[in-house]
Amino acid sequence: MKKKNETPKASTRNIKKKEVVKEVKVSTKKTAPPLKAPLMGKLYNVKTPKQAKRLLSALILSFQKGEVNSRFAKDLCYLLSVFLTVYKESDFEIRLKALEGKVK
């Protein structure tokens, strides 16, 4: 049993800690990490939805690996989305004209 006057052997109250101050450099600039993905620095001529799908798949994989930053991924994803919308609309117009030609 403990005696009332007995102090604990290792108490945080009794130990004086030395404070260590470290200088930390804080950058105020928001910079993206260096881009090292195989997607970067190349021009892609996407002509079909299949090519867009492959490029999007490669983009997702590169983003998950941390090889591309989120800004680049968002921009490319948006462009691919616009491409697919335009492709669908133009494909629909071509098929509609073909059907109209058969009816006349």
N, C-alpha and C positions, 0 to 999 in steps of 0.2 A: 504494500500500500504506500501511497505517496504521503509525505508529510506536508503540512500546510506551508511551511516556510521554504520548502525545497523548490528551486527553480528548474525548469526543463533544461536539458543539456544543449539543445540546438533550437533556439527560438529566433524567429525572424525579428522580433523586437530588439533583441540584444545584439544582433549582428549589424555592423555598419557596412553598407555596400559602397564601393567606389563607383562613382558615376563616370562613365566613359562618353565623351562627346566626340562624335565623328562628323566631319564635314561631308555633307551630301550635296552633290551638284544636281540642281533641278533645272531641267531645260524647259523653257516656256514655249518652245516651238513644238508643234504637233507634226511629227514626221512619220511617214510610213516606213515599215521595215523594208530593207532592200528586197527587190523582187528577183527571185532566182528560178522561177518556174519555167517549164518549157513553153508555157503559153505566152510568156512575155517576149517582146521583141520580134514577134512574128506577125505577118499579115495573113488573115484567113479570108478566103473568098468562099463564103457560105452561099451555096446555090440551091440546096434542097433541105427539106426538114430533117432528113437523115443526117446530113452534115451538121446541122444545128444541134441535133440530139447528141451527136458524138462530142462536139465541142463543149456543150453544156455538161456532159458527163465528165470530161477531162477537167473542166473548171471546178466542178464540185469536189473531185478528188484532190486537186491542187489546193483548194481552199481548206479542206479538212487536214491536209498535211502541213498547212501553214506556209505554203510556198507562194501564195498570193494574198494580198491584203483585201480587206472587205470592200474597200472603195472600188478596186478593179473588178472584183467579183460582181458587185452590184451593177456597175456600168455595163459589163459584158452581158450579164443576165438580162438587163433591160433591153439592150440592143437585139439580143436573140429573140426576146419576146415580141418586139416590134417587127422583126423580120418574119416571124411565124404568122403574125396577124396580117401583114401585107401579102405574104405568100398565099394564105388561105383565101383572102379576098380576090386576088388576081386569078387564082385557080378556079374559084367559083364563077367569075366572069367568063373565063375561057369555056368552061363546061356549059354555061347558060347560052352563050353564043352558038356553041355546037348544037345544042338541042333546038334552038330557034331556027337554025339552018335546016335541020331535019324536018321541022314542022312545015316550013314554007315550001 
